[in-house]
Amino acid sequence: MSNSLEVSDPELVLATSGESFHWAKRFLGKKMGFDAARLYSFCRVLDDMADGDIPNGHEHLENIQNTLNSGGWENHPFLSQFSSMVEEYQLPTEVIGALVEGLMDDQEPEVLIKDEAGLIQYAYKVAGTVGLLMCCVLNTNNPRAKPHAVDLGIGMQLTNIARDVVVDAKMGRRYLPGSWVNDMTPEEILQAAEDPDGENAAIISSAVRRLLALAEDYYASGRIGLSYLPARAHFAIGVAAKVYRQIGIQLLRSKHMWWGPKQVTSKPSKVFCTIRASFGMFRRFPHPRGNHNENLHLFLTSYMNQGGTWG
């Protein structure tokens, strides 16, 4: 495995690749912030493998998947860099395995999500899992926090999919469910982007609005779970969630919507989101009452309880 997989500075990885999380990290404190950056850099490198930004990414992912199945992190050139974090926080390897599985799904010549079930399952594997891993790093052991952490990750991933419709289509990927867009191919999506007043563009716009409405359900559940976190983590993750959710809000307001320039959250918007997140701290106590909305996990029965009880 090449030296390109060496992660020498996790905080630099976060600063250059994760603007929303880098902004929120400053509120975590030194130790927790550094470990959150380490977890982010771990996931970022895996994602870069899946996207082809690292040479031979598919082979690297297969190698990592085999190592996870057989054990022996300490002997793996990439995984060994994070073995101390895995041991310290008891990160569940089955959750990491599900993350790698989701990224392996992206290695097909064409990625065509069939329906809403496939969408939510994919979002769990590549982002809900990160929510579960972050629970460990943020010292949150209450099992009632975990389904909400999964949901926050899913909400963020749905926003990401809405923002990157064209970028993904250029890579041969369509994460919008085929049942929502008449099974359009990535090529047809790119053609629709060139004709934003056309029928197919209108269909995609409707699907993006539907996707962002679905994301709102998962964000709402994610917000409920924030009070299970330590106070600083509650605030920091609340900031990250609002900053990322803002991307979807801007998409809906933009006259170019999904086919225009990539949406980013400006610094003034980040400041505004931070102020709004501070208001959420007033709802910190008592902890949420009632059960998690089980309808949000209807399609996740085969993944429930990875990393401990949360289903």
N, C-alpha and C positions, 0 to 999 in steps of 0.2 A: 504494500500500500504506500502511495507516494507521500512525500512530506507536505503536499498541498492540504492534507487532512489534519495537519497539526494545528491545534487551536491554542495559540500562544497568549492571546489577549481577549477573553470573552467579552469584556466591556467594550472593546473596539468593534467586535462583531455586532453587538447590540446597537451601538451608536450608528453604524453604517447600514444596517439592514433592518432595524426595527424601531423606526422613529417613535411610534406610539408608546411602545414599551420602554424605550430609553427615556422618554419624557417622564413616565410614571415611576421609573426605577429610583429617581432621586428622593422619593418619599419613603423608601423602604428601610433606610439605614444601611450602614456599610456592609455588615456581614450578610444580612438577608438579601441586600441588593446585589452583592457580588455573586451569591449562589443562584439567584434568579437569572442573572446574566449568564452564568455557566450553563444552566438548563436551556436558556434560549439559544446559546451558541451551539449546544449539542443538537437541538432540533433544527437549527438553521443549516448546519452542515449536512444533515440528512436530507433536508429539503433541496439543498443545492445539488446533491447527488441525483435526486429524482428529476430535477429540472435540466440536467445536463450541464450545469455550470462547473461541475467537477468531472474531469475525464474519467471514463469507465465507471460512471456512477451506478449503472445497473449492476455491474459485477460487485462493486463495493457493498451495495444494499443486500445482495444475495449472500455475500460473505458475512455481513453483520447479522442477518437473519439466521444463518446457520450457527453462528457463534452464540446467539441468544438462546437457541434451542439446545445447544450442547453445553453451555456454560463456558467458563474460562475467559472472562472479561480481561483479566490482568495480562493475558498473552496476546490481546488483539491491539494492533497499532493505533486504531482510533478509539475504541471503547475503553482502553486502558487509561486514557486521559481523564475519564470521568468515573473510574471505578471507585475512587474515594468518595465522591458525591453520592453514588449509588449506595455505597455501604453506610455512609453517615445518615442518610435520610431513608434508607430502606426502600428505595424506589422499586416498585414492582416490575419485574422483567416482563410479565405478560402484558402489561400496559405498553411498555416500550416496544414489545413485539407487535402489538396491534398498530402502533404508530408506523413502524417499518412496513407492515402489511399494507397499510393505506398508501404509503409512498410507492410500494411495489406495484400497486394497482395502476399508478400513473405511468408505468413503463410499457404499457400496451401501445401498439402502433397508433391506435385511436382509442380515446377514453370517451365513452358515451354513456352517461348516466341515464338509466331507463325511466325511473319514477322517483317519487318522493322518498320512498323507503331507501332506495339506493343512495339518494342524496344525503339523507340523515346518517346512514351508516358510514358513508365516506367521510362526512364532516366529523363524526365521532372519532374515526380512526386517525385522522390527521390533526385534529384540534381538540376534541373532547378529551382525548388521552393526555394532552398537554395540561389541561385543567386538573386532571387527577394527579399528575406528576407535580404540578405547582402546589397542590395542597400539601404534599409532603415537604417541599422546600420551605413553605411558609408556615410550617409547624401547626398544621390543622389536622387533627386526628379524629374529629367528630364525624362519624359516618354520614350524618345528615347533611354535612356540607358537600359531600362528593357529587350527588346528582346535580346540584346547582353549579358546581365547578364544571362538570361536563357540559351543561347547557350554555354557560358563558363561552366556553371554547367553541361550541357549535354555532352560536350566534355570531361570533367573530368570523368564523370560516364562511358562513353564508354571506356576510358583508364582503368578504374577500372575493368570493365567487362573483357577486354582483358587480364589483369594481373591475374584475379582470376578464370579462366575457370575451373581448377581442384578443387580449394577450393569450388567453388559454386556447382560443380557436386557432391562433397561429401555430400553436404547438400540437394541434390535432386533438384538442380536448374540448368536450362540451359537458360541463357540470350542470347546466340547466336541464332538468328532467326532460327526456324526450316526450313524455306525455303532456308536457306543458308547451312544447314548441314544435309540435307536429313532426318529431323526430328529425329535425334539421341537422345536417352534418356541420362540422366545423367550417367547411368550405362555404356552405350556404350562409352561415352566420357572418363570415367575412364579406360575402357579397352584399348581405343586408346592411352591413355597416357603411358600405359605399352608397347606399340608397336609403337614407334614414326616413324618408317619407313613404317608403314602400310597405307592402302588406307584411312581409316577413319581419321587417324592423319593428312594426307595431306589435307583432306577436311576441318578439323578444322583449320589447319594452314592458309588455304586460307581465311576462314571466319574471322580469327583474323586479317589478313592483311587488309581485306575489312573493318572491324570494325574500325581499326586505321586510315584508309584513310578517313572514314566518320567522325571520331573524328576531323581530321584536318580541315574539313569544319566548324565545330562548334567552334574550337579554333580560327580560322581566324576571325569569326564574333565576338567572345568574345574579341579579341584584339582590334578590331575597337572601341568597346564601352568603353575601359579603360579611354579614354580622358574625358569622362563625369564625372569621379570620381574626388574628391579632390586630389591634387597632391600626398600626401603621400599614399593615398589609391590606386591611379593609380599605383604607383611603387610597393607597397606591393602585390596587387592582380596580377600584371604582373609577379612578382617573383613566386608567388604560381602557376600560370598557367604554367610557363616555367618549374618549378621543377616537376610538375605533368606530363606534356607532355613528359618530359624526360624519364619517365617510359615506355611509348609506344615506344620511339626511341630505348631504350635498349632492349625491347622485340624483335623488328625487327632485331636487330643486334645479338641477342643471338642465339647460335647454339641449345639451348634447347627450345627456344621460350616459348610457353604457358605451356608445360608440365614440365619445369624445376623448379629450386628454385624460390621463389617469388622475383620479381624485386624490388629493392629499389634504391633510389637516394643517392649516396655517398656525403659526405661533399664537396669534391672538385667539384663534379658536381653541387651541390647547389650554390657554390661560382661562378662557371662559368655561371649558369643560372641567378644569381643576376646581374652579370656584363652585360649580354645580355639584361636583363630587363631595365637596366639604359639607354641603347641606345634608347629604346622605348619612353622615356620621351621627346626626341627631336621631336617626332611626335605628341606631346600633343596638339598643336594649329596649325591651327584652328580645331574646332570640325569636325568630319567626315561629309562629305556631301553625299547626296544620301540616298536612302531608304534601310532599312534592307532587306536582301535576304529572301523574303517570302517563298521560296522553303524549307527553313530549318524548317518551321513551318506548312508544309502541313498536318501533322498528329496531330496537336495540336489545331485544331479549337474549340474543346469542352472545352479547358482550357484557351484559350486566354482571356486576360483582367482580370484574377484573380489578385487581388491586384492593380487594376487600369489599365488604358490603356497601353497595350504593344503589342497587336497583330498586 
